[in-house]
Amino acid sequence: MSAAVVSKLLAILIAVAIGYVAGRQRWLGEGDPARVIGQAAYYVFVPALLFRTAARIEIAKLPWHTLAVFFVPMSAVLLAVYASQRRRGGGAAPAVRALSASFGNSVQIGIPMASALFGEAGLAIHLTIVTLHAMVLLSLATALVEIDLARASGRSSLGQTLLLTLRNTVIHPVVLPMAAGLVFGASGLALPAAIDDALAMLGSAVVPLCLVLIGLSLAYYGLGRRRRGAVGVVLVKLVVAPALVLAVAHGLFGLGGLPLSVIVMMAAAPVGSNALIFAQRYRVLETETTAAIVISTLAFALAAPLWLAVLARV
């Protein structure tokens, strides 16, 4: 693994450690600041980032073949984990665990990894996937969890259930800003400079805020008894997901070279911090998701060289 990627991993762990110390020392109070910060990220900072990103997407210029051979198997991983967990119970837990097993840290770790390993050409492919990463996987997980919650609400009518699910999926702090951004971008209009600067400023806070949030969550929730479940999620994220992307992209569709390497390493990225914000939104599995993020980030130092060796042979 390159020095740039190792340096970024260390920087991430340091930021998480700072959040942990702040939590242990109760610098932010005795209540539950982790949940407050998570809500702020979910309702203010992440929507600003998603809207601005979606508004800049040029749909006609996207490399749809490469995107398809990444997002189809990753969506399949999400749906498979969801289906397996759904048998054990309902509520939001199956969708939260499914998102953790499929949503990678594509920015804090993914961008420096792609830049260091694959250069400018590889980074361009990676960034294209990043623009749709949250839109595809978060939207899918949101739809699943809202369906389960609508069922649990006791609605007797199928029509009422579908309408409630549709409403809660669309009017959502993740889906709505992305959809609005796409519509705005397709209109051909440009954001006024002041608004664009404000959105960029809010969006730039997402990464440090989420890293500190992970540390706070560790301090306030701990790893608890959810470590076993977290390890299962990590194995799916670091092993099963990239293996499936490799099998589909290379084995079924013959993708090779640089695009193949980029999407496999993207699939092998550790669990992304958005999974924790998602868990806090629905108040379920916060401890397990926090553990999965930390464990997968540490384990990535071992998994990344192994996947690079596999790709070298392919």
Secondary structure, 3 states (H helix, E strand, C coil): CCHHHHHHHHHHHHHHHHHHHHHHCCCCCCCCHHHHHHHHHHHHHHHHHHHHHHHCCCHHHCCHHHHHHHHHHHHHHHHHHHHHHHCCCCCCHHHHHHHHCCCECCCCCHHHHHHHHHHHHHHHHHHHHHHHHHHHHHHHHHHHHHHHHHHHCCCCCHHHHHHHHHHHHHCCCCHHHHHHHHHHHHCCCCCCHHHHHHHHHHHHCHHHHHHHHHHHHHHHHCCCCCHHHHHHHHHHHHHHHHHHHHHHHHHHCCCCHHHHHHHHHHHCCCECCHHHHHHHHCCCCHHHHHHHHHHHHHHHHHHHHHHHHHHHHC
